């Protein structure tokens, strides 16, 4: 017959061992959670990048775009143009990401809460590639980042092949805004960069400005052969604005683009004001518009 005291001691020893093991697992889990980055993405373009790099997010923008499945139940922090500093601060983020184009939106309220956003430069395809590489290195996602960069480079090569020594079409890029008519997008803008990569010539260039005020006389003088209309935010409203403008302003009917029916509307999610992970599809589409296979006058 077993000694009850020995049985009790063995039972106590087993319980102590199990407790130590369980405590060790709990400590490891806590350490792992502490090392996990707590990233807030305030624009949809940053969300797309995070998704491709398999990064965890604790905050995402409030957007009409469909979020990737993994982020659909993540805390919404407000629109990219006006994110909530209170909601972001409450998430205790290790990093908050926006884009350089919106840097003016993050003012005194964020400084008061000691939140310093990182502004990613997504004004061109090359900058998108650099951003992917940098974030891949920072968050140990080099393989995923390299894979995405490879896809982008392959799309650039395909667009280059489509040109086939044909003359570069003159292209006008417009960005429409709800209730604010439109702006002219220069070579410094993301869509302007797509035009360059697709082999087109942007009729408005700048050393520093992404967008500039339209000038009817200058547009008419440039006589664009292709017009790309970026309908940024609330596309239905912006499309109606563009249609009304092209109907009311006789200047447009005198351009080669309108006369040869080469006016194209660019809409989310494929197109946006900043580079995003739909870039390969966007570049392919612009390439086909600029260099159609047949039946269109260039």
C-alpha positions as CSV (number, residue, x, y, z in Angstrom):
1,X,0.0,0.0,0.0
2,X,1.4,3.4,-1.1
3,X,2.3,5.9,1.5
4,X,-0.3,8.7,1.4
5,X,2.4,11.2,2.4
6,X,4.6,10.2,-0.6
7,X,1.6,10.3,-2.9
8,X,0.8,13.8,-1.7
9,X,4.4,15.0,-2.2
10,X,4.6,13.6,-5.7
11,X,1.3,15.3,-6.6
12,X,2.5,18.6,-5.2
13,X,5.8,18.2,-7.1
14,X,3.9,17.5,-10.4
15,X,1.6,20.5,-9.8
16,X,4.6,22.8,-9.1
17,X,6.4,21.6,-12.3
18,X,3.2,22.2,-14.4
19,X,2.8,25.6,-12.8
20,X,6.4,26.5,-13.6
21,X,6.0,25.3,-17.2
22,X,2.7,27.2,-17.6
23,X,4.2,30.3,-16.2
24,X,7.1,30.0,-18.6
25,X,4.8,29.7,-21.6
26,X,2.8,32.7,-20.3
27,X,6.0,34.7,-19.9
28,X,7.1,33.8,-23.4
29,X,3.7,34.8,-24.8
30,X,3.9,38.1,-23.0
31,X,7.4,38.8,-24.3
32,X,6.3,37.9,-27.8
33,X,3.3,40.2,-27.6
34,X,5.5,43.0,-26.3
35,X,7.9,42.5,-29.4
36,X,5.0,42.5,-31.8
37,X,4.7,45.9,-33.6
38,X,1.5,47.9,-33.1
39,X,1.1,49.6,-36.4
40,X,-1.6,52.1,-37.4
41,X,-2.1,52.7,-41.1
42,X,-4.0,55.9,-41.8
43,X,-4.4,55.5,-45.6
44,X,-5.7,52.6,-47.7
45,X,-2.5,52.6,-49.7
46,X,-0.5,51.8,-46.5
47,X,-3.0,49.1,-45.6
48,X,-2.4,47.4,-49.0
49,X,1.4,47.5,-48.4
50,X,1.0,46.1,-44.9
51,X,-1.2,43.3,-46.3
52,X,1.4,42.3,-48.9
53,X,4.1,42.3,-46.3
54,X,1.9,40.3,-43.8
55,X,2.2,43.0,-41.2
56,X,-0.2,43.2,-38.2
57,X,-2.2,46.3,-37.9
58,X,-4.0,47.7,-34.8
59,X,-5.6,50.6,-36.6
60,X,-6.9,51.2,-40.1
61,X,-8.5,54.2,-41.9
62,X,-12.2,54.6,-42.2
63,X,-12.7,54.0,-45.9
64,X,-15.2,53.0,-48.6
65,X,-12.7,50.7,-50.0
66,X,-12.9,47.0,-49.1
67,X,-10.3,46.2,-46.5
68,X,-8.3,42.9,-46.7
69,X,-10.0,40.2,-44.7
70,X,-7.4,40.2,-41.9
71,X,-8.0,43.8,-41.1
72,X,-11.8,44.0,-41.4
73,X,-12.3,44.0,-37.7
74,X,-9.4,46.2,-36.8
75,X,-10.2,49.5,-35.1
76,X,-11.1,52.3,-37.5
77,X,-9.2,55.6,-36.8
78,X,-11.0,58.0,-39.1
79,X,-10.5,59.3,-42.7
80,X,-7.0,59.6,-44.1
81,X,-7.6,63.4,-44.4
82,X,-8.7,63.7,-40.8
83,X,-7.6,60.8,-38.6
84,X,-8.6,60.8,-34.9
85,X,-5.6,61.4,-32.7
86,X,-7.6,60.2,-29.7
87,X,-8.3,56.8,-31.3
88,X,-4.8,56.4,-32.5
89,X,-3.3,57.3,-29.1
90,X,-5.6,54.8,-27.3
91,X,-4.1,52.0,-29.4
92,X,-0.7,52.6,-28.0
93,X,1.0,52.3,-31.4
94,X,4.7,51.6,-32.0
95,X,4.4,53.3,-35.4
96,X,1.8,55.4,-37.3
97,X,2.0,55.6,-41.0
98,X,0.6,58.1,-43.5
99,X,1.8,59.5,-46.8
100,X,3.8,62.6,-47.6
101,X,0.9,64.0,-49.7
102,X,-1.1,64.3,-46.4
103,X,1.6,65.5,-44.1
104,X,-0.1,68.8,-43.6
105,X,-3.2,67.1,-42.1
106,X,-1.2,66.0,-39.0
107,X,-0.9,69.2,-36.9
108,X,-0.8,70.4,-33.4
109,X,-3.2,67.8,-32.0
110,X,-0.8,65.0,-32.8
111,X,2.2,66.9,-31.4
112,X,0.2,67.5,-28.2
113,X,-0.3,63.8,-27.8
114,X,3.3,63.0,-28.6
115,X,2.4,61.1,-31.7
116,X,4.9,61.4,-34.5
117,X,3.6,59.8,-37.8
118,X,5.9,58.4,-40.4
119,X,5.2,59.8,-43.8
120,X,5.8,57.3,-46.6
121,X,6.7,58.8,-50.0
122,X,4.3,57.2,-52.5
123,X,4.4,59.9,-55.2
124,X,6.1,57.5,-57.7
125,X,6.5,53.9,-58.5
126,X,10.2,54.1,-57.7
127,X,9.3,55.5,-54.3
128,X,6.8,52.7,-53.7
129,X,9.5,50.1,-54.4
130,X,11.9,51.9,-52.0
131,X,9.1,51.9,-49.3
132,X,8.5,48.2,-49.8
133,X,12.2,47.5,-49.4
134,X,12.6,49.7,-46.3
135,X,9.6,48.3,-44.5
136,X,10.6,44.8,-45.5
137,X,13.9,45.3,-43.8
138,X,12.5,47.1,-40.8
139,X,9.9,44.4,-40.0
140,X,11.9,41.4,-41.3
141,X,9.8,40.8,-44.3
142,X,12.6,41.1,-46.9
143,X,11.4,38.1,-48.9
144,X,7.8,39.4,-49.2
145,X,9.1,42.8,-50.1
146,X,11.4,41.5,-52.8
147,X,8.6,39.5,-54.3
148,X,6.4,42.6,-54.7
149,X,9.2,44.7,-56.1
150,X,9.9,41.9,-58.7
151,X,6.2,42.0,-59.8
152,X,6.4,45.8,-60.2
153,X,9.6,45.6,-62.2
154,X,8.1,43.0,-64.5
155,X,5.1,45.3,-65.2
156,X,7.5,48.1,-66.0
157,X,9.3,45.9,-68.6
158,X,6.0,44.9,-70.2
159,X,4.9,48.6,-70.5
160,X,8.3,49.4,-72.0
161,X,7.9,46.7,-74.7
162,X,4.5,48.0,-75.8
163,X,6.0,51.3,-76.9
164,X,7.9,49.6,-79.8
165,X,9.5,52.8,-81.0
166,X,6.1,54.5,-81.6
167,X,5.9,58.3,-81.1
168,X,5.1,59.3,-77.5
169,X,1.5,60.6,-77.2
170,X,0.9,64.0,-75.4
171,X,-1.0,63.3,-72.2
172,X,-2.9,65.5,-69.9
173,X,-3.7,64.2,-66.4
174,X,-6.5,65.8,-64.4
175,X,-7.4,65.1,-60.8
176,X,-11.0,65.8,-59.9
177,X,-12.1,66.7,-56.3
178,X,-15.7,66.6,-55.0
179,X,-17.1,70.1,-55.2
180,X,-13.8,71.6,-56.1
181,X,-13.6,71.1,-59.9
182,X,-10.1,69.7,-60.8
183,X,-6.4,70.2,-60.7
184,X,-3.7,69.4,-63.3
185,X,-1.4,66.5,-62.3
186,X,2.2,67.0,-63.3
187,X,5.0,64.5,-63.9
188,X,5.7,64.7,-60.2
189,X,2.4,63.0,-59.4
190,X,1.8,59.3,-59.1
191,X,-0.4,59.1,-62.2
192,X,2.1,61.4,-64.0
193,X,4.8,58.8,-63.2
194,X,2.6,56.0,-64.6
195,X,2.3,58.1,-67.8
196,X,6.1,58.3,-68.0
197,X,6.7,54.6,-67.4
198,X,4.1,53.8,-70.0
199,X,6.0,55.9,-72.5
200,X,3.8,59.0,-72.7
201,X,4.7,62.7,-72.5
202,X,3.0,64.7,-69.8
203,X,2.1,68.1,-71.2
204,X,2.6,69.7,-67.8
205,X,5.8,69.3,-66.0
206,X,7.3,70.7,-62.8
207,X,10.4,70.3,-60.7
208,X,8.6,70.4,-57.4
209,X,4.8,70.5,-57.7
210,X,2.6,67.4,-58.0
211,X,-0.5,69.4,-58.9
212,X,-1.1,72.9,-60.4
213,X,-4.1,75.1,-61.2
214,X,-5.5,74.5,-64.7
215,X,-5.0,77.0,-67.5
216,X,-7.4,76.8,-70.5
217,X,-5.0,78.6,-72.8
218,X,-2.0,76.4,-71.9
219,X,-4.1,73.2,-72.2
220,X,-5.4,74.3,-75.6
221,X,-1.8,75.1,-76.7
222,X,-0.6,71.7,-75.5
223,X,-3.4,70.0,-77.4
224,X,-3.2,66.6,-75.5
225,X,-3.8,63.5,-77.5
226,X,-4.9,61.5,-74.4
227,X,-6.6,62.8,-71.3
228,X,-6.6,60.8,-68.1
229,X,-9.2,62.0,-65.5
230,X,-8.4,60.8,-62.0
231,X,-11.7,60.7,-60.0
232,X,-10.3,60.9,-56.5
233,X,-12.8,60.3,-53.7
234,X,-16.6,60.1,-54.4
235,X,-16.1,59.1,-58.0
236,X,-19.7,59.3,-59.1
237,X,-19.9,63.0,-58.1
238,X,-16.5,63.8,-59.6
239,X,-17.4,62.0,-62.9
240,X,-20.5,64.1,-63.2
241,X,-18.4,67.2,-62.6
242,X,-15.9,66.2,-65.3
243,X,-18.7,65.4,-67.7
244,X,-20.3,68.8,-67.1
245,X,-17.0,70.7,-67.5
246,X,-16.3,68.9,-70.8
247,X,-19.8,69.8,-72.0
248,X,-19.9,73.4,-70.9
249,X,-16.3,74.4,-71.8
250,X,-15.9,74.4,-75.6
251,X,-12.1,74.4,-75.2
252,X,-12.2,70.6,-74.6
253,X,-13.9,69.8,-77.9
254,X,-10.9,71.4,-79.7
255,X,-8.4,68.9,-78.2
256,X,-7.2,65.9,-80.1
257,X,-8.0,63.7,-77.2
258,X,-11.7,64.5,-77.3
259,X,-11.9,64.5,-81.1
260,X,-10.5,61.0,-81.2
261,X,-12.4,59.7,-78.1
262,X,-9.3,59.2,-76.0
263,X,-10.5,60.5,-72.7
264,X,-10.3,57.9,-69.9
265,X,-11.6,57.9,-66.3
266,X,-9.4,56.5,-63.6
267,X,-11.1,55.3,-60.4
268,X,-10.3,53.6,-57.1
269,X,-9.2,51.1,-56.1
270,X,-7.0,50.6,-59.1
271,X,-6.0,54.3,-59.4
272,X,-5.4,56.8,-56.6
273,X,-3.5,60.0,-55.9
274,X,-0.7,58.0,-54.4
275,X,1.1,54.8,-55.5
276,X,-0.4,51.6,-54.1
277,X,-0.3,47.8,-54.5
278,X,-2.6,47.9,-57.6
279,X,0.3,49.5,-59.4
280,X,0.9,46.6,-61.9
281,X,-2.8,46.7,-63.0
282,X,-2.8,50.5,-63.2
283,X,0.4,50.6,-65.3
284,X,-0.9,48.0,-67.7
285,X,-4.1,49.9,-68.1
286,X,-2.4,53.2,-68.8
287,X,0.0,51.4,-71.2
288,X,-2.9,50.1,-73.2
289,X,-4.6,53.5,-73.3
290,X,-1.4,55.2,-74.6
291,X,-0.4,52.5,-77.0
292,X,-3.6,50.7,-78.1
293,X,-3.1,47.6,-80.3
294,X,-5.0,49.0,-83.2
295,X,-7.9,51.2,-84.4
296,X,-7.1,54.3,-82.4
297,X,-5.3,57.4,-83.9
298,X,-2.3,58.5,-81.9
